[in-house]
Amino acid sequence: MSRLPPALRPWAPQLAIFPEDLALSLGPHVARLSAAIGALRPRGESRGGEPQGYEGLTRRGPYERLLLTEWLFALEAPDEFVRRAAFGEQAFLQRAFQQPQGARRTLVLLDAGPEQLGTPRIAHLALLIVLARRAAAAGAGFAWGVLQMAPERGAFSEVTPATVQSWLEARSAHPVQAAHVARWREALAPGPAPDDGWLVGSARLARLPEASGLSRVEVSERLSREPHARLTVTVARAARPPATVEFELPAPETCVRLLRNPFATHTAAPVRLAGGGGRIRSFHFSADGTRLLFFREDGSVAAQPMPHSARATVPRVRRFALPVGHRVVAAGWRRNGGMLVLSRDEAMLWIHGALQGGSVRKPQAMAYEGHEGLLPDAPAANQPPGSVLVHIEEGRERVLARDGEGRLFLVNAQGPVVLARRVTALAEVRRRPAFVMCPGTARSREGLWLGVMEEHQQRNVPLGPGTGEAYFGCSDVLGHPEAGLLALQQGPLEWEVLLAQERVAIAVPTGSQVLGVAITRGTRGRPGLLVLDADKRTFRLVSPAGAQEVTQSTEDVAQAASSHGMSLFAWLTVKGELAVWNLHDEAIIFRSVPEAGP
């Protein structure tokens, strides 16, 4: 709700249950209805209650509560004392009273019958927000319900996503009858003249004898040739003249969202995968974290740029089809543009993609013979290919490849070089290649090391203890001086996030799978781990402040990963659907479905 205009800030807690775009659409109607209804005045002294000291000044009162400074006028300026008394200008202490809990209550009963189905319910929703905030401002209780529902099911006391969803589902084919109103009044026992009772529906409610003593809000849709429909809302408060408000409804698609599921955020339309390559088998983010590389059943590779939001046009995907007989070893995206793919056949390792500063524009090949153990191999059929990172040194691009076994290779025309073994994370951090490596096969006393490539050499920085599992995160401000935001596993359920001056310990739930580390609004500016629950569908952010649900997959998740370059994470379901979630927008910004491929 950070983008709410100042005029809507009083209703920010109530509007916060909606996505921001719907809150901005509903907000102006809330403000206008609030002005028509008016404030709920607090009880005066005549309404009783237990005395509880003083709460301010008033112009009327007994002279035993006259302010001491007023008695000074009586001693020093008697004529002024008399004049102030005659014109009501004297100041008295005002007594405070503690009202019993529930002494005041706002009761709202809504018609969910055929006369109010459709767009009039948008006015009902705005009215609930207005009356809920109005009651809270006056310290009064709040209860609301649907006239056609049985009172035995109980009235709602809050306006929350759950209660609003129940109201949306409580549509009825029966118009409101006098028995409905009488049944609710008897069940809630408001008495013959309720403190602050409201009936919301059509003008027909005014003709019901049981509605006497209750304020009414009459809602009707105005027929018009204009593209946008209008609602007329008449507020008829007890013992006051009616006030009429007319407002234009939002766009039709917004109205549909408000009436069907107002709490769902925008979701990207599914993308149809072309090329006949079959389902997506696996995926990973590029080394700079800005593109998603996915691998299809026919062995082809695609690089998908990420759209900025769910409403944005999906950028065009770049595809690469392998030659016959080749298998993908690793793939990545060059910073200056272009996909780079390592593949192999029975005898050769091939580099597909022109390198800056290279003398050859066609695919380059290196024979496996004579380089046993020095070249990355293609992964097993059930394992995803490795990642490729391309960095520039003195105008030449160098290729780093991490294979499925965790080995890191420098691959170029001069020959292969094994830079490190048991590399658990590889990324481009602050425009330099960085990777985490573990010296031993188990937890080592030497701890973990950060490898940084710069100026033709590899520099190793100690990171401290860890089991070996590591994830780079997305943050331009917080993080380790060399590695940026980095999470290291310390035990089966124990992790640490490295910051500039501290190591933040985070415990993850049993059975969960850690996907990455991020800093979002949900973590309150502190690092949190993104995890997939044991149910293989629920994603959560776990931070020192606790765990919160991010979203859920519609099917079991086969693979999931987060980006270290953007606040994104993606998952692939067992049915082949691929989705990308934006942690800041809290929405799916990219989605592909397998059955759509031609």
Buried (B, 14 or more C-beta within 10 A) or exposed (E): BEEBEEEBEBBBBBBEBBBBBBBBBBBBBBBBBBEBBEEBEEBEEEEEBEEEEEEEEBEEBEEEBBEEEBEEBBEEEEEEBEEBBEEEEBBBBBBBBEBEEEBBBBBBBBBBBEBBBEBBBBBBBBBBBBBBBBBBEBEBBBBBBBBBBEBEEEBBEBBEEEBBEBBBEBBBEEBBBEEBBBBBBEBBEBEEEBBBBBBBBBEBBBEBEBBEBBBBBBBBBEEEEEEEBBBBBBBBBBEEEEBEBEBBBBEEEBBEBBBEEBBEBBEBEBBEBEBEBBBBBBBBBBBBBBBBBBBBEEBBBBBBBBBEEBEEEBEEBBBBBBEEEBBBBBBBBBBEEBBBBBBBBEEBBBBBBBBEEBEEEEBBEBEBEEEEEBBBBBBEEEEBBBBBBBBBEEEEBBBBBBBBEBBBBBBBEEEBEEBBEBBBBBBBBEEEBBBBBBBEEEBBEEBBBBBBBEEEEBEEBEBEBBBBBBBBBBBEEBBBEBBBBBBBBBEEBEBBBBBEEEBBEBBBEEEBBBBBBBBBEBBEEBBBBBBBBEEBBBBBBBBBEEBEEBBEBEBEBBBBBBBBBBBBBBBBBEEBBBBBBBBEBBBBBBBBBBEEBE
